[in-house]
Each structure stands twice: as C-alpha cells, then as structure tokens.
Amino acid sequence: MHFLDDSLLPENQEKLVIQVAPYGPQYLPGDADDIAVTMDEQVQLAVDCYNAGATVLHVHVREADGKGSKRLSMFDELLSRLREAVPKMILQVGGSISFAPEGEGAAAKWLNDDTRHMLAELNPRPDQVTIAVNTNQMNVMELKTPEDLAGTSRARPALYEAFREMFIPSGPGFVEEHLRRLQAAGIQPHFMLGDVGQLETVERMIRRGKYTGPLILNWVGIAGGMDGPNPRNMMEFINRVPDGAVLTIESLDRHVLPLNTMAIAMGLHVRVGIEDTLWGRKGERISSVRQVEQVVRIARELYREVATGEEARKIYRIDEQYGSVEETLAKNGFPPARQSGQRGFTLHAG
C-alpha cells in the first residue's frame, strides 16, 4: 500500500469498518461478563454491537451448555435470525469450524475436509467465510501473561496445553477447493493472514486463476506461528498489500487497542471483540460492545468517519466477482502477469 503526502488526512481515507468478534467460542461462560449463551442472547449481542458502530459480525454459535457449536443447523438458525435482527451487518462466519455430522449415518458420508467445506452450504448464506492459508501453528498462548489468564478457563492446565498446541490445517488442496465452493455459492472469502508468506500464496493463487474476487483480508498479528504484534511486522505486511485490497488489523489481548489506534490513523480498518481480548486496562475486563464504543471514540478524535452498514458493504465489495485473472489483478492493485518475451516491470495498460 502506498501512502501519499495526504494519505493520513481523514477526509482522504475510507470510512472505518469495524469488525466485531463477540462470541469468543474458545472461552467458557464465566470467563467474561458478556458471553452470550442462549440464542436470544446471541442475537441481542449482535444488535448491541451494531448499535454501537460495528458493521461486520464475526459469527460463531454456542450450544445451550455454553460450549461452541459444531452443528450446521445451529449456524443456519442463528444466521436466519441475524438476517432479521441486523439486516445491514455483514455476516462473516469463522472458517475454523469443522461441523459435526447430524443424523444417523451422516458420519460415514463425510471426509475430514468435507466438514469444513460445509461452510459453503450454510442457509441462509453468510456474506463472508474467513479462510486461513497455509497449514500453520496457531499457538494463541504464546503472548499470554499470568494477568491475561487469571480467572479464565484457559488457566486450566489441560486447556492451556490444548490451545498451545493448536494449528490450522490449510494445505493447497483444501484452500483451492474451499475457494471454489465459496465462490460458487456466492460467499466472499475473507483471508486471515499471519505473515507476508501467506499473502504471497494468495497472490499466486490469483495469478493461477484459483480466486477471482476482491482481496479482503486481516493481518493476524497474534504470534505463536504468525507475526507478533510488532509495528515493524505490521508495516512490512502493509507495504506488501496491494492498493486495491481492504486491510483490517487484528491482534490479541492488550495489543489490540494500540494496533487498532495505529490502523485508524493510517486509514485501515479494525477488529475488536472478546474473541481477541477480554482486557481493557490491565486487570480490567472489557466487553465486546465497550470495545466497539472505544474504537468509535478514537476514530472521532481522529476525525475519521465510521462506515454505516451500507457503506461497509461497498468498501468490502460484497457480491463482486471478476471475469478473468487480469481483471482480478487489476481490481486488487497487483501488477499484471508478464507476457511472453516481456522484459522489465509490468504495468496495466492505460
């Protein structure tokens, strides 16, 4: 991304899109004050986040016992209710879900990857499904301090070790097939990328025709196998993102607020919610709604406008797909492919 002399002036920046991840399925009831368990509570939480200023909702679902759901039917139910309750929000389903078979004989019909590909069959369909690229460690405990763990279920030794050993299985075969199915279903992939190498893989897939849509992505600076929450890491990633992409900054625990503040000042977008952090000031919990309200206040102090639901859909280019590799490269701000015999750097024809 290029920054011109006037790029930091808020009147020249896109309006701020606020993603919120309020469901935090990795936490258990009691870890935070605002964990929604019943379906009614989960719907109301979305309404409260939207009213506070969030326009993108990162969706997970809880069962009645408070644990994260893996039932496709539960996701369908919540999505249906959210379409009515917050019709202007962009509904983004977390792509880490592996659905559990429902009904007699269902398990025999599903292979391992099929349980994740079922995200393309959600009904009603979400606007987005997040997708990780390249199989990667995701040790979300690496940055944790004793204060971060205090009073939460993650302080339990068994859970601590389970989250420490977590990884994301996202090999090329799975990713290409998943992109094919999502695009066929009219669902926009939202790329969750932890370093420049993963961004390069996405670019290669675009150049090979495996993805022909807008490049909507998060930089996931959570360490543990991905970039750490270091501004130099963030800036290197920003430098490599093409100008036509939409970039949101995502981090973990009390790193969320300072990095989001930088993102707002730079004209990028932000993500908040208890899935990323339970903490405001050291030792003080902060709800998802209060996190949304906090970044709205910061944006106003910087004179940057916050996007409405309709404006967020235009910024994210929801429902937009392209007809060729060259169009996809041009729309996203990548240089064109090299033609046979062509030397030097490549530029799109004027």
N, C-alpha and C positions, 0 to 999 in steps of 0.2 A: 504494500500500500504506500502511496506517495503522499507526503504532507507538503503542501504549498505554503507560502507565506501567510495565507489567510485561513488555513485549514483548522486552526484552533478557535476561530471565531464562531460562536454558536449559531449565528444566523446562516452560516455556510454548512452546517452539519445536518445530517439526517436527524429527525426526531428520535428520541431514545426509546428503544424497545426493551421492555423489562420482562425477562423470563422469570417465572417463579416455579420452584420445585417444592411444594408444601407438604407432600405426602410422606417423604422420608421412609421408605419401606424397610430400610436397614435398622431403623430404631424401633423400639417397642413402647407401648403405652407406659407412661411414667417417665420416659427419657426427656420429654418436653411437655409443656403445658397445653400445646395446641395440636397434639396428634389426633387427627380425626379417625374414628373407628367405624361408626355406622355409616351407611350410605348417605343418609341425610346430612350428617356432619361433614362428609367428604364433599358433597355438593355445596353446602353453605360455605366451606372454606374457600372453594373456588370463587364464589360470589364475593366474599370479603376481599380476596386478593385482587380481583378485577376492580372492585370499587376503590381500592387503594391505589391503583395505577398500573397493575400488571396486565399485559396483553397476550402473553404466551404462557400456557399452563402445561407443565411437565407432569404427565399423568402416570400414577401408579394406583393400585387399588388394595384396600385391606379387607380381610375376612372379619367375621364377627368376633373372632378371638384376638384380633389386633395384629395378626401376622400378615405379611404381604401375600396377596392372592396370586395364584398362577392359573386361575380359571378364566378361559376366554369369555365365558358367559358373564362373569362379573365385570370384566372390562367393557363388554358390549352394553351392559346395564348402566355403568357409570357414564360412558360416552354419550349414551342416549339422553340421560338426564342432564349432562353438562351442555349438550346442544340446546336444550330448552332454557337452562338457568343462565348460561353465559354465552349467548349465540355469537357474540363478536370476538370472543377469545380464540386464538389459535390453539388448537388442542394437539399436544405433542406427547405421544406415548413413548415411555422409556423403552429402548430397544434391547435392554439386558434381560427381558423376560423370556423364560422358556416355559411355555404353557404345559400344564399337566393334563394328560388325557382325561376326558369326562365321558362317562358312559361305558357300558360293557363292551369289551373288545377293542376299545379305542387305542389302548396302548400298543397293540400288535400292528396297528396301521401307521404308526408314527416312528420315523427315524429321529436321531438326535437333532439334526438341523431342522427337521420339519416343525419341531415345537417352537422354534424361533421364527421360521418363515410364516407361521400362522398370524403374525402381526399384520401381514398384508390382507388378511381375511376378516379383520375387525369390522363390525357392523353395528352402528354407523362407522364409516371410515374416519379416522382422525385426519387432521391436516398434515401432520408430520409423524414420522417414527425416527428416533435417534439411532445412529449406527456408528459403531466403532470400527476402525480399520487397522488391520494387522494384529495378530494374536500378541497379547501384551500383558505383563504383570500389572495388577492394579491393587497394590498394597496401600489401602487407604488409611493404614495405621502408622505409616512411616513418619508423618508430621505430628502425630498426636502427642500432646503433653499430658502429664498427670491431671492438670486442671481441665483439659478437654474431655477426659474420660470420667471424671468424678461424678458419681451419681447416675451414670448411664449404664445400660446393659452391656456396652462394649468393654467395660472394665472386667467383665467375667472372663476368666482365662480361656475357656473354650471358644467363646465368640471372638475374643481378641485374636486368637490364633487363626480362626477361620477367615476373618477379614484380612489378616496379614498375608495369608497365602492365596488370596483371591487373584484370579487372572481372567482376561477377556479372550475367549476363543473366536477369532475373526480372521480366518485364513482367506486367501484369494477366492477359492471356490465358493465359500459361503457368502462372502461380500458381493461378488458379482451376481450370484443367483438372487440374493436378497434385494439388491438394487433393481434387478429385472422385475421381480414380483411387485415391489413397492411402486415402481413407475407404471406398471401395467394396471395397478389398482388405483392410480391417481393420487398416491400418497407421496408427499415430498420427503426425501431423506434429509435428516439434519445430522451432519457429520460432527462427531465428537472426537477431536484430535488432540493428542497429548504431546506432539512434537513435530518438527519440520519434516522428519522422515515419513510420517503418516500423511502429511499434506502432499508430499511428493507422490506417494502412492495414489492418492485421489486424482492428482493431475494426470498420471499415466493412464488411469482407468478412463478418464475423459478423453484423452488422446486416442485410446483404443476403441472408443465408442461404447463403453460399458455404462456410462452415465451421461445423459443429455438434458440436464436441467440446471437451475440456479445453484450456486455454491453457497449454501447456508451452513455456517459452522460455528462451533465453540472451540476456543483454545482451553483445554482442560489442564490447568496448572496445579495438579494435586500431588506431584511427586510419586514415589512408590512405583516407578516404572515409566512415569511420564515426566514432563518438565516440572520442576519445582516452581513455587510461587516467587520467582526471582524476576524483577523487572527486566533484566537483560534477556532472560529466556523469552519473556512476553514480547519484547521489542523485536527480537530476531524472528519470532513467528510472524508478527505483524508485518515486518519487512518482506516476508516471503509470500504473504497473502495477496492475490491479485486485486486490483482496484474494484472489480465488479462483484466481489464476494461480499457477504454480510457476516461480520465477525462479532461474536459475543465472548466476553471474558468470564471464565468460570474458575473458581478455586475452592479452597477448603478451610473450614474453621475461621479463625480470626484474620486470615489472609484475604477473605472475601471482600471486606469493606475497603481496605486501601487499594486493592487492584481494581475494584469496581469504580472507585473515585477516579483513578487514572483513566479508566475506559471512558467514563462520562466526559472527562475533559478533552479526550482525544477524538471524540465523535464515534466511538464504538458503542456496543450495547452490553447489557449486564444480565447476570443471573443471580438470583437470591433464593432463599428458602431453607427449611430445616434439613433437607436432603444434603445440603452443603455445609451448613453451620447451625449449631444450636446457640451460638455465643455472640453477644454484642460486646459490651465492656467485659474485661477479664472477670470470669466467675459469674457473670450475669447472663441468664438465658434471654433470647430474643425470638419472638415468634416470626413466622413467615410474613404475616401481614405487616408487622412492625418493620421488617426488613424492606418490604416494598415501600412503605411510607418513608423510610430513611433515605433510599436512593432517589425517591421523588424530590425530597427536600434538597438533597445535594445538587440534583440537576437544576432545580430552580435557583439555587445560589449561584450556579454557573451560567444562568440564563439560557439553559438548554431546554427546549420543549420536550414533553413526554408524548409519545405517539398514542393516538386512540387505537381502538381495535381495527377500524377500517384502514388507518394509516399503517399499522403494523403489517397487515396483510399485503399491502402494496410494497412495503420495504422488503418483506420476505419473498415476494413474488410467488405467492401461493397459487397453485394450479398452473404454473407456467412450465412448459417443456419446450425443447428446441428440436429442430428437424435434422441436424447434422452435427458432426464433430466440429466443423469450422464455426458454425453458429454458436455452439456451446462455448468454445474457446473465446470467441469474440465477446459474447454477452457477459462472461465472467471475468474478462480482462486479462486472459492468458495470451501470450503471443501465438500466432498461427503456426501450423505444422510446417516443417521445412519441405519445400517442393524438390522434386528430383533435380539434382545438379545445382541447387541454390546454395550460394555461399554467404557468409556473414550473418548478421542478426536478422530475425524475421519480424515483419510488421504487417498488420492488417491493411489491405488496400483501402485508400481513402475514397 
